[in-house]
Amino acid sequence: MVNERADRPAESGGEGEGDALQGKLDNLKAYISRLKRVVVAFSGGVDSSLVLKAALDVLGPENVLAVTVVSPLMPQRDQGSAQAVAQSLGARHRIIATDELQVEEIAANPPDRCWHCKKNTFNLLTGIARQEGYLAVLDGTNRSDCSDYRPGMAAIRSFDTVHSPLLECGLGKQEVRQLARRLGLSNWNLPAQACLASRIPYGVPLTLESLEQVARAEAVLIELGLRNVRVRHHDQIARIEIAPEELDKVLNRESLRMISSRIRACGFAYVTLDLDGYRTGSLNEVLV
């Protein structure tokens, strides 16, 4: 079995740091309060959860609608998490379905795939806002997202009514987690999530079979107690990325044998462990 090790929560900062963080929370709430009535693009992750919580606090539940867009590119477990968090916050929550695999520019999986995905998603969300009298759509982009190749951010900026309050208020990922913890959000330490397409190398067409294969393989690793993991799909090869701080949980003969057997049962012929460990956007490393 995978070796157990408790995860330790991040330590709180000193008094001065706490004052600065409170100032950013105040700025976030002031930013959102000016928008009056909003739709929140809600994935169930910590970023959009903080945006949703702040919006509910300053605008009231009657002026906030959380919308989760589900598709073949989204792990099924994320939908359940989004429902649970929205319910715990007392938010009105709507789930809408789309199938990006029917969009040629997405299914072909070019390097700017994320641009087309975000365009599709926010066309849906801004349409709901326009039809139902909401003045803005809020997303969970934060300052730390600017450190990687993310063409989807350009798509978001192309919509006049879409706002990224965490980014606009200068909040990075660690600050988001600290504020979420302070506000009592149950998912404050939830590992970062990304759509399943990010596991498929650019230029390899996306199929429902390959996406479901990745989802099943990652579910295996999560069931074994791992948190920060990715299974990158290279045809018959599964390349597993595990966060460096979790590698010691699997670096024993029994765990490796079990992981190999269960991942191969998901449809892969070979299972490899990436020695560099998990890092965001590793498939972007081949871009020049």
N, C-alpha and C positions, 0 to 999 in steps of 0.2 A: 504494500500500500504506500501511497505518497506520504512522506513524513509531514507531521503537523507542526506548524509554528504560528503563534498568534501574531496578528498584525497590530502594530502599535500606532495609535492615533498621533497626528502631528502635534507638537507642543505649541501652546499659545505664545504669542509674542509678549513683549514687555508693555508697560503702560503707554509709552509714547506710540508704539506700533498699534496698540489697540485704539488709541484716539484717532490715528490716521485711517484705520480701517473703518471706524464708525463714521468718519467724515466721508469716505467713499460710499458707504451705504446710504448716508443722507443725500449725497449727490445723485445716487442711482434712483432713489425714491422721488427726488425732485424732478429728475429727468422724465420719469414715467408719468408723474402726476400731470405734466403739461399735455400729455397725449389723450387724456380724458376717457377714451373707450377703446379697448385694444383686443386683438387676437394674439395669443402667444403660440409661436411654433414650438410645440412641446414634445420633446423626444423621451422625457423621463429621466434624462441625465442631470447631473448636478447643475450645469450651466443654465439650462432652460428652467429648471426647478427654482433656482434663485430668482430668475426674472419673473416667473409666475408668482412666487411668494411676495416679492416686492410689489408687483402690480396689484395683487389682491389686497395687500395692506393699505395701499394709498388710493386705489380706485374703487374697491369694494367688489364682491363677487358678481354683482349684477352688471358690472362694466368690463368684465374680463371673460374671455372664452379661450380655453386651452384646446388646441387642435393637434392631434397626432396623426401624421400621414404614414400609413402602413403600405408596404409593398414587398415584392420578393427580395428586395435588397436589404430589408430590415429583419434582424433575427426575431423570431416569435417571442422570445423571452422579454425583449425590450418593450413590446406592446403591453404585456402584463405588468411590467414595472411602471410604465407610464400611467396605466389605469390606477394602480395602487397609490402612487404618489399624488396624483390629482385628487383622488378621493380623500386622502389624508389631509390635504390642504383645503378641502371644501370648495374646490374649483368646479365650475361647469366644464365638462370635458366631452369632446367629440372626436371620434375616430373616423377618418375617411381613407378609402383605399385607392391606390393607383398602381398601374403596372408599367414601370419604366422599361421593361424588356420589350414593350411594344413601340418604344421610341428608338428609331434607328441610331441616332447620334449617341444614345446611352448604351444600347446593347452592343454596339461595335467596340466599346471600351477604349476610346482614344484618350490621350493624356488630359484633355479638357473635359472628360466625362462629367466631372463634378459640376462644371458650369451648367451643363444641360440638365443634370439632376436638380440642382437648386432652382433653375429657371422653371422647371416643371412643378416643383413643390410650391414655390412662392406664387406662381400663377394661380394655383388652387387656393392658397391662403388669402391672397389679395382679392380673389374673386369672392370668397366668403365675406371678407371684411366689407367690400363694396356693397354687396347685396344686403347685408344685415346691419349696416349703419355703424360699423366700427371705423375709427379714424386712423388706425395704424396697426401694423403687424410687427411684433417683437420677436427677435431671434436671440439665441444664446452665444453668439460669437464673442470671444473675449480676447484680450490683448495677446495672450500666449499663442493664439491661433495664427498670428501673423508671422511666426517663425518657420513655417513650413510652406511648401507649395500647395496652395489652396485656391484653384481657379473658381470654386464656388462662391468665394467672397465677392468676386467681381460681379457675379450674377445677382447676388443679394443687393449690392449697391446700385444696380440698375433700376430698382423699384423705388419710386419716390416715397411710398408710404411704409416701407420696411425700415425698421430701426434696429440697431445692435447696441442696446444700452450699456451692457458690460464693457464693450469695446470703447464706446464714447466716454464712459466714466473712468477709463484707465484701469480696469480690473483685470488682473492676470489669473491664471488657473489656481494658484495657491491661495490667493486672496478670496477667490470665489468659494473654495472649499472652507476656508476659515469662517467666512460669513454664513455659509450654509450650515455649518456646525453651530455657530452662535445662535442662529434662528431656529435650530431644532429640526432641520431637515434630515430625514432618515437616510438619505442617499448621499450625504455630504462627502463620504469617502469612496463613492462608487467609482470603479476604474473607468477611464475614458472609453467611449464606444465609437464605432465608425461603421458605415454601411458595409455589407458583405462584399460589395464590388471592390473594396479596397484590398481584398485578399487575392485578387486576380491580376496578373501582370497586364500592363497596358498593351493594347493591340490584340489580346486574346478575347474573342467574343464572349459575352456573358450569357450563360444559360441557366435555366431554373435548376437543372441537375447539379451544375458545379457550385451554385450558391447554396443549395441545400446540403451538399456534401461538406462544404466548409462549416456551415451552421452545426451540423451533427458532430463534426470533429471537435469544434470548439466547446460544444456542450459536454463532450466527454472530459475535456481538461478541466472545465469548471466544476463538474461533478466530483472530480478528484481533489478539489480544494485549491486549485490555482485561480488567481484573480486577474492578473495582467498577462493575457495570452493572445496570440494570433496564430491562425493556421493559414499560411500562404499556399495557394493552389498552383502548382507547377505541373500541369498535366497529371501524370501518374505519381508525382512526388508531392508529399505534404511536408512543407518546411515550417516547423514549429518554432515560434518565438515566445520565450518565457522571460518575464522581467528578471534582471540579474539577481535581485534580492530573493527571488523565489526558486532559483535554480537548484539550491541545495535540497529542495523538497523532492527532486526527481533524479538526482545524480547518484542512483544506486541501481544495481542490476535488476532487482525485482520491479521497481517502478518503470524503468525504461522498457522492459519486456512487456509489461502490461499496457503501457501507453502505445507501443508499437502495434500490439495485437488489436487494440480497440480502434485505433485510427485506421489501420488497414481494413477493418471491418466496415468503415464508412465508404470504402470504394477506392482507396489509394493502394498502389502496389508497393510503394516505398515510403518510409517515414524518416525524416531527418530532423535534427535539432540544430538550430542556428546558434552558433557559439557566441555571437554578438548579443544575443538576447533580444527581448522586445524593445522596439523603438517605434515611435509614431512615424507613419508614412515611409516604411522601409522600401516599398516599391518605387518611391520617388527617387531613390538613390541612383537609378540607372538613367535618369533624365539629364540631358546636357543643355 
